[in-house]
Structure formats: C-alpha cells, structure tokens
Amino acid sequence: MRKRLVLVSALALSSLCPGQTVTFVARLHRHKSAQNRVLVGRLGELTFADHVLAFKGDGHEKLEIPYTSVSKVVFDTTTHMRGVTPGSVAAEFVPAVGFIAGPVARAHHVQNYWLYVEYKDGNNDRDTLLEVGRDSFPKIIEKTSSVFAAKVVVANYPEKGAEIELSKLPDLNSKDAMRVDKVNHPRPQLKPGQALLVVVCPPLRTREAGRGNQFKLHANDRVIAVNKPGTYSFAYLDPGKYRLVSQSENAYGFEMDLEAGKAYYFLQNTFQGVFKASTSLSRNSPELVNYLADGSYYSDWKPK
C-alpha cells in the first residue's frame, strides 16, 4: 500500500490537461452486499483516460464510466476522528467511513474528501461515491472541471458550527427510545409549507453500524431526530430561524434559516469522547448525505 500512496505526490507535479491520462489513489464506497446496505470501501486507482472515468480496486472491483454518460460531479468534505497515527504514510489518505487503519490517535480530527458522480448506465440512472486523498483533492477538482465543466459542483455551505454548553439545551434530559430498523428504509419527501431535514450519523467502522450511543439533533427547544452510528433520520419543521445542535457527550451546532418547501442535509460527525463518543454537526451536499443515508439503517425513534 505504501508504494501506491506515493503516487499522489508524484501526480501533484504534473499539469492536468483535458486529454491527459492521470491516476489517483481512491477508495470506492458501495453496499456490502445485495442483502446488506452498509457501506464498505475498496481501495484502488481512479483513472481519467481515453474519455473514460475508471476505478480498479483490489480483487474484482471495477468501474468504467464514459465521460459522455456523466451528468453531475459533486465534491464535498467531512470530518471525523483520525484512525491513524499523525505523520504516518496512511495519514495522507484519510481513513474512509467504516475504516480505521493503525493505532487510534485520541481526539485528533481529520478531513474526508469526497467525489460523487452521477451517470447513465443505458437507460438507468446510477451514482457512485469515492474518497480521495487530501493532496490529490484539488488536482481531481481541476481535472474534472477541465473534462465536465458546468457539471461540476464544489459544495461550500456558510454554516460554521461551535461548541455549545449542554446546560443551554432545554431538551437535554429527554428520554428517547430508538430502534435500528434494518428492514424498512423510508425515503423522505418534501411537504408543502414545511422544511425537510435529513440527518445521517456515519459510523467510523462498518461493524459499528447501528451500535453505540445516541446522537440527538435539537431544533431550538426540542429533540427532532435521534441516531446511532450508521443510521439516518429525518424531520419536518415550520419555516423560520433555528438553532440546530447535535448532542451526545457534548453539544455542537449553529443557527440557520429554514424555508418552506426546501430540504436541508446534515451529518452528525463522530469523535472520541471521555465516556462516550462526542459529535459535531455539519451541513453537506444532498448528494453526499443521500448516498450515505442509502448505506445506513433507518432510526425508528420516539420520545419515551
């Protein structure tokens, strides 16, 4: 793996022309199996060549998308607890959702760099999600922009969160019953006159999906969603200004205005805490959050 990771640094020295063949280390995220929706990652090489976007991973993992089939490309970033020792070679490639490599470095946060692609496969609409390294991220944005032009979107939302005192949450001591539903997978739909909020809590490891402590989402004075790592939930709110807060051992959030008839997408990011995992809240692209929600279990929760 060490030799393959060195490839990123070498590519950073080259100029990325539209017709040039370039290769990057990447990790493809897909369902574990037809029966198990949780996401697993497969390390491999992402190549732009001969008007084809291709991924070749370990074993038989393979993906080829003609440039003409691509309808949308979205770049986004997230954050989580580091799973490798700072300074190691593997630290240059951020551990994927569901993967931890090497000894845990306590309380050290890192970024994930995401490449989402929508494309046509015959008459079918398809999508795929890849994770790339920190150093290669701007080069891949440059390359895709030269190839796909206006089809490329770089997610950038203005909401910036901060730590919030737990005592300032009116519904801090709420008691909520939560069941991880591994069978049903409801898809949220917009409702007239209300704002839709979709929130996913990605697991740090695939085997942790549906396990661990609760992560609550507060909207002003009440809890509106409850997740565990590897689950998703959604809620409807009247339009207006809200303080949205993700709460676990700590509380973290921001204020924003919600409009009727619009959907908003969030991640409850997880970090190492003292007694249980801590959290932050981020607003992210619909494409990333929906893809992660599709690879998560539904949180069937209600107040006790």
Backbone torsions as a table, in degrees:
resi	resn	phi	psi	omega
1	MET	NA	-32.5	-176.9
2	ARG	-60.2	-43.0	-179.0
3	LYS	-64.4	-37.3	-178.2
4	ARG	-69.8	-33.4	-179.1
5	LEU	-71.2	-27.8	179.1
6	VAL	-63.8	-21.7	-178.6
7	LEU	-57.5	-35.4	-177.9
8	VAL	-60.8	-45.3	-178.3
9	SER	-64.5	-37.4	179.8
10	ALA	-66.0	-38.4	-178.6
11	LEU	-68.7	-27.8	-178.3
12	ALA	-62.9	-17.9	-178.4
13	LEU	-88.0	-10.9	-174.3
14	SER	-96.9	156.5	175.3
15	SER	-91.4	135.3	-173.8
16	LEU	-100.2	96.0	176.7
17	CYS	-87.9	154.1	-176.7
18	PRO	-54.0	-38.3	-176.7
19	GLY	-94.2	2.2	-176.2
20	GLN	-78.8	141.1	175.2
21	THR	-83.6	123.6	179.2
22	VAL	-136.1	150.2	-177.6
23	THR	-132.7	140.4	-179.7
24	PHE	-131.7	149.6	168.7
25	VAL	-71.4	136.1	-178.8
26	ALA	-151.0	168.0	176.2
27	ARG	-130.0	121.4	179.7
28	LEU	-88.3	133.4	179.3
29	HIS	-107.7	127.9	179.6
30	ARG	-147.1	168.9	176.0
31	HIS	-63.1	146.0	-179.0
32	LYS	-60.7	-38.8	178.0
33	SER	-163.9	176.9	177.8
34	ALA	-65.0	-24.4	-178.7
35	GLN	-97.9	-15.6	-175.7
36	ASN	-124.6	113.3	-172.4
37	ARG	-81.0	-10.7	-177.7
38	VAL	-61.3	148.8	-175.8
39	LEU	-87.8	137.2	171.6
40	VAL	-122.6	157.2	-178.5
41	GLY	-112.1	145.1	177.9
42	ARG	-126.1	117.1	-178.6
43	LEU	-74.1	139.4	179.5
44	GLY	-171.5	-154.5	-177.1
45	GLU	-122.3	130.5	176.6
46	LEU	-99.7	123.6	-174.5
47	THR	-125.5	135.9	169.6
48	PHE	-105.8	110.8	-177.2
49	ALA	-161.4	142.2	174.5
50	ASP	52.7	39.8	177.7
51	HIS	60.7	31.0	178.0
52	VAL	-134.9	131.2	171.2
53	LEU	-92.3	116.3	-171.9
54	ALA	-127.3	147.9	172.8
55	PHE	-129.2	131.7	175.4
56	LYS	-128.6	118.7	-176.0
57	GLY	-112.5	-174.3	177.8
58	ASP	-62.0	144.5	179.8
59	GLY	71.4	-129.0	-175.2
60	HIS	-104.6	13.6	-178.4
61	GLU	-69.6	118.9	-175.5
62	LYS	-151.0	141.4	179.2
63	LEU	-148.0	131.6	177.5
64	GLU	-133.6	121.1	-177.8
65	ILE	-124.2	111.6	175.0
66	PRO	-60.0	142.1	179.6
67	TYR	-53.7	-38.3	-176.9
68	THR	-68.4	-15.1	-179.7
69	SER	-89.4	-12.6	-175.7
70	VAL	-78.0	128.1	179.1
71	SER	-107.8	-24.8	-179.4
72	LYS	-157.7	142.8	173.5
73	VAL	-129.6	127.5	-178.7
74	VAL	-125.9	131.4	173.9
75	PHE	-107.8	138.6	179.9
76	ASP	-150.5	161.6	177.4
77	THR	-130.7	148.3	174.9
78	THR	-136.0	177.2	179.5
79	THR	-136.5	151.4	175.5
80	HIS	-160.4	-178.3	179.9
81	MET	-73.1	135.7	178.2
82	ARG	-66.4	144.5	177.9
83	GLY	-115.6	9.4	178.2
84	VAL	-132.5	158.7	179.5
85	THR	-69.2	128.6	179.0
86	PRO	-54.3	137.7	177.8
87	GLY	94.5	-12.2	179.2
88	SER	-76.1	163.3	178.4
89	VAL	-60.3	-41.2	-178.3
90	ALA	-64.7	-21.7	-179.8
91	ALA	-65.4	-22.4	178.7
92	GLU	-70.3	-25.4	175.3
93	PHE	-110.3	110.1	-172.8
94	VAL	-61.6	133.1	177.7
95	PRO	-56.5	138.7	-177.1
96	ALA	-79.1	162.2	172.3
97	VAL	-57.6	126.1	-178.8
98	GLY	92.4	3.3	-178.2
99	PHE	-134.6	139.0	173.3
100	ILE	-133.2	129.2	-179.2
101	ALA	-123.1	126.3	176.2
102	GLY	83.6	179.8	-179.0
103	PRO	-67.2	142.9	-178.9
104	VAL	-73.1	132.7	173.9
105	ALA	-100.9	111.6	-170.0
106	ARG	-61.4	135.9	170.9
107	ALA	60.2	21.6	-179.9
108	HIS	-102.1	123.0	-174.3
109	HIS	-100.9	145.1	177.6
110	VAL	-137.6	164.6	178.9
111	GLN	-96.0	148.3	167.4
112	ASN	-106.9	141.1	-177.8
113	TYR	-119.3	118.3	-168.4
114	TRP	-113.4	142.1	173.4
115	LEU	-125.2	113.3	179.9
116	TYR	-108.2	134.9	-177.6
117	VAL	-130.7	126.8	170.5
118	GLU	-103.2	139.4	-177.7
119	TYR	-156.4	167.1	177.3
120	LYS	-98.5	133.8	173.3
121	ASP	-120.7	90.3	-170.6
122	GLY	68.7	-123.2	177.1
123	ASN	-95.1	5.2	-175.6
124	ASN	-102.5	141.5	173.5
125	ASP	-86.1	129.1	-179.7
126	ARG	-126.9	161.6	171.0
127	ASP	-147.5	160.0	178.2
128	THR	-148.5	156.1	-178.1
129	LEU	-129.7	127.0	177.5
130	LEU	-123.9	150.4	174.9
131	GLU	-114.0	135.4	-177.0
132	VAL	-124.1	170.1	-178.0
133	GLY	-77.9	159.7	-179.3
134	ARG	-58.2	-46.1	-176.0
135	ASP	-70.8	-31.4	-177.9
136	SER	-85.6	-15.5	-175.2
137	PHE	-53.6	-52.6	-180.0
138	PRO	-65.3	-31.6	178.5
139	LYS	-67.8	-37.3	179.0
140	ILE	-71.1	-37.0	174.0
141	ILE	-60.3	-44.7	178.7
142	GLU	-60.7	-44.7	-178.2
143	LYS	-66.2	-48.9	-178.9
144	THR	-64.4	-35.4	178.6
145	SER	-64.6	-36.9	178.9
146	SER	-70.8	-26.3	-177.7
147	VAL	-92.7	-45.3	-170.0
148	PHE	-108.9	-7.0	172.6
149	ALA	50.4	-115.7	-172.8
150	ALA	-68.9	-9.9	178.1
151	LYS	-77.4	-7.9	-175.6
152	VAL	-94.4	130.9	176.7
153	VAL	-125.4	131.0	174.1
154	VAL	-108.1	110.2	-175.8
155	ALA	-65.7	133.4	178.8
156	ASN	-155.2	100.3	-177.5
157	TYR	-103.1	146.4	-173.9
158	PRO	-75.9	-17.6	-174.6
159	GLU	-67.6	123.0	176.9
160	LYS	-121.3	122.1	-174.4
161	GLY	-86.4	173.1	178.1
162	ALA	-154.2	158.7	175.7
163	GLU	-66.5	143.3	-178.4
164	ILE	-128.0	138.4	179.0
165	GLU	-64.9	131.6	-179.1
166	LEU	-58.3	-34.4	-177.5
167	SER	-64.6	-15.0	-179.2
168	LYS	-90.6	5.6	176.9
169	LEU	-97.3	109.6	-177.9
170	PRO	-57.9	-31.9	-176.5
171	ASP	-103.4	29.0	-175.4
172	LEU	-56.9	-42.4	-173.1
173	ASN	-95.4	23.5	178.7
174	SER	-63.9	145.2	176.5
175	LYS	-108.7	121.1	-173.6
176	ASP	-128.1	131.5	175.4
177	ALA	-90.9	130.0	-176.9
178	MET	-133.2	129.5	177.3
179	ARG	-118.5	129.5	177.7
180	VAL	-81.2	112.5	-176.9
181	ASP	-93.2	108.7	-178.5
182	LYS	-95.1	3.6	-178.7
183	VAL	-108.3	-57.6	-178.6
184	ASN	-82.3	146.3	-178.6
185	HIS	-142.9	70.6	-176.6
186	PRO	-64.0	142.7	178.5
187	ARG	-104.1	125.5	-178.5
188	PRO	-67.8	143.8	178.3
189	GLN	-124.7	147.1	177.4
190	LEU	-65.6	145.9	175.9
191	LYS	-122.7	137.9	178.7
192	PRO	-60.0	136.2	174.8
193	GLY	82.3	-1.4	-179.1
194	GLN	-132.0	157.8	174.5
195	ALA	-97.2	139.6	178.6
196	LEU	-100.9	130.4	175.8
197	LEU	-117.4	125.6	176.7
198	VAL	-115.1	128.4	-176.4
199	VAL	-134.9	132.8	179.7
200	VAL	-121.3	142.8	174.8
201	CYS	-115.0	94.6	-177.2
202	PRO	-67.7	141.4	176.9
203	PRO	-81.2	153.4	175.2
204	LEU	-77.2	-29.9	178.5
205	ARG	-131.7	144.9	-179.2
206	THR	-56.6	-41.4	-176.5
207	ARG	-68.3	-11.4	179.9
208	GLU	-90.0	-2.8	-177.4
209	ALA	-58.5	124.4	179.4
210	GLY	84.1	4.8	-178.8
211	ARG	-118.4	170.9	175.7
212	GLY	96.6	-170.2	-175.9
213	ASN	-83.2	168.0	-178.7
214	GLN	-79.5	147.0	172.7
215	PHE	-121.5	113.5	-175.6
216	LYS	-98.3	144.2	173.9
217	LEU	-110.8	118.3	179.5
218	HIS	-99.3	140.8	170.5
219	ALA	-122.3	105.6	-173.9
220	ASN	57.6	-103.7	-170.3
221	ASP	-105.6	11.6	-178.2
222	ARG	-149.3	157.3	176.0
223	VAL	-79.8	130.9	-178.9
224	ILE	-117.1	-10.1	179.0
225	ALA	-157.9	148.3	177.6
226	VAL	-135.7	129.2	178.6
227	ASN	-128.4	166.7	162.5
228	LYS	-123.7	164.8	176.3
229	PRO	-53.0	129.2	179.8
230	GLY	88.9	14.6	176.7
231	THR	-126.9	165.2	176.0
232	TYR	-132.3	161.3	177.5
233	SER	-151.6	169.0	175.6
234	PHE	-150.5	158.6	-176.0
235	ALA	-150.0	161.6	178.6
236	TYR	-119.3	137.0	180.0
237	LEU	-132.7	150.1	171.5
238	ASP	-66.4	149.8	179.1
239	PRO	-61.3	151.2	179.6
240	GLY	149.3	-173.5	-179.8
241	LYS	-94.3	132.9	-176.6
242	TYR	-133.8	148.9	165.6
243	ARG	-98.8	112.0	-179.1
244	LEU	-100.5	128.0	-173.0
245	VAL	-136.6	128.0	170.2
246	SER	-91.3	130.7	-174.6
247	GLN	-129.6	131.7	171.3
248	SER	-139.0	-114.6	172.5
249	GLU	-70.6	-27.7	178.2
250	ASN	-123.3	-174.3	175.8
251	ALA	-137.6	138.6	-175.3
252	TYR	-150.7	131.6	-179.5
253	GLY	-173.3	-163.8	-175.9
254	PHE	-160.6	169.1	177.0
255	GLU	-102.7	145.8	175.7
256	MET	-160.2	157.3	177.3
257	ASP	-91.2	134.6	178.4
258	LEU	-111.7	133.6	-177.8
259	GLU	-107.6	146.6	178.8
260	ALA	-64.8	141.0	177.1
261	GLY	79.0	7.6	179.1
262	LYS	-116.8	155.5	179.1
263	ALA	-112.2	143.7	-179.5
264	TYR	-129.6	142.2	-170.0
265	TYR	-125.6	133.4	-172.8
266	PHE	-138.1	157.1	171.0
267	LEU	-122.3	135.3	169.4
268	GLN	-94.9	96.2	-176.1
269	ASN	-77.3	146.4	-173.6
270	THR	-113.6	144.6	-178.6
271	PHE	-141.9	161.5	177.3
272	GLN	-70.3	130.9	176.8
273	GLY	-111.9	-165.4	180.0
274	VAL	-86.0	-54.8	-179.6
275	PHE	-105.9	-26.0	175.8
276	LYS	-154.0	172.3	-175.7
277	ALA	-62.6	142.5	175.1
278	SER	-100.4	-179.4	-168.5
279	THR	-147.9	160.9	164.4
280	SER	-138.1	165.8	179.8
281	LEU	-121.2	135.2	176.9
282	SER	-136.1	145.6	172.4
283	ARG	-92.0	131.2	-176.1
284	ASN	-133.6	175.3	-175.9
285	SER	-67.5	147.2	175.8
286	PRO	-56.9	-36.5	-176.9
287	GLU	-64.4	-47.1	-179.7
288	LEU	-65.9	-49.0	-176.4
289	VAL	-64.2	-42.1	179.0
290	ASN	-65.0	-37.7	178.2
291	TYR	-64.5	-44.1	179.1
292	LEU	-68.2	-34.9	176.9
293	ALA	-65.4	-38.2	178.9
294	ASP	-64.5	-25.2	177.1
295	GLY	-97.9	19.2	-179.1
296	SER	-124.8	163.0	174.7
297	TYR	-85.8	156.5	178.6
298	TYR	-82.7	135.8	177.0
299	SER	-91.1	107.4	177.1
300	ASP	-95.3	96.1	-172.9
301	TRP	-125.8	161.4	174.0
302	LYS	-161.8	152.4	176.6
303	PRO	-64.0	142.4	177.3
304	LYS	-74.0	NA	NA
